[in-house]
């Protein structure tokens, strides 16, 4: 006996731990999903920002290349102009030398006298030409500087923007890397918790108990505790076999719906633990086949014949939406097949809707029952008011009779008894006696009932009627 008690206590502690781990795992999974979605949004924003900055960088690089090409063309043009000017200066120098030689050959004396003046004139012309060429070169250099300066400034801005983009990209990727690392760690912890939960659910007794707990939670959320009977030991016998449903849902009108929560989910758990897609698909197909076989077995049990009156169908409860979607994905005709075997597949969501509809029916049934009771109570009260009116009328009549009897007794007392009694006082037969007071006649009469409901069926005098 002590061993059995210890086993039950251990089982309850394990079940409580399992439920706590599952609730914690679901909460952590929801938090991880939210953090993953936020990290994905950050990554998308970083990618869009990076794409915009790369597009701006490409545009600036293209403009810089065009400006560099234009500067190269201007530099080449400037070099050409400088070369042309140098050639002109060289030609002038050669012409000067030739003129000097010619004049010296023609007339040394004439040239001697005029040579100095001619040379001065030639030097002046040469200086003027050099000054003009120097001014042209300075103007061209300033023009080139004017064209190249925006290019230089744009290249400096491009360098600064590139550095800022690189700095922001580095910071964004560092933050994203940290979030992804945290997400992976949390996902690994959730994976371990899920693994422990799956291993625990591999045990048939834990799996069955978990299904019953899920079923009870749905019933509690629907507010149907008063109309749902859980049968953990009760069973029915049909064709020599013992059949035990998990729950009976009572319907208005005395009918009930049988519900079974022993869904075969072992293959689904195997699929959740599979590492390859091929093994996962194989287990999911096996899971869909097991559900189909269980549907066929439930239809063959015909619970509606053992639990009368009952609609001709059985509800098979799958303790999670994932089980239903996985089975339906592998076997799209599963709903039609279950309907042919008079079995309705229900998940927590659809069962909650079904129980809510039944709960609404019970509310309407209770309202109708209350209305019926109010009608009966009103009828009974009306009848009792009639009886009470008869009693009240009898009381009034009796009061009138009592008043008449009182007045007659008073008249007899005054005319016969008191006359003789006062003679004792005249004969001084009594001393120090109080004077006999003459009774007063009662002239008021009881008010008669006027309401038609109270006077239509008055009780006959002398009858008490039926007590209300």
PyMOL commands that set and color helices and strands:
alter all, ss='L'
color gray80, all
select helices_A, chain A and resi 2-106+108-201+204-222+225-227+266-273+277-301+303-306+321-330+334-340+348-426+452-455
alter helices_A, ss='H'
color red, helices_A
select strands_A, chain A and resi 228-230+236-238+241-243+247-250+256-260+310-317+343-346
alter strands_A, ss='S'
color yellow, strands_A
deselect
rebuild
show_as cartoon
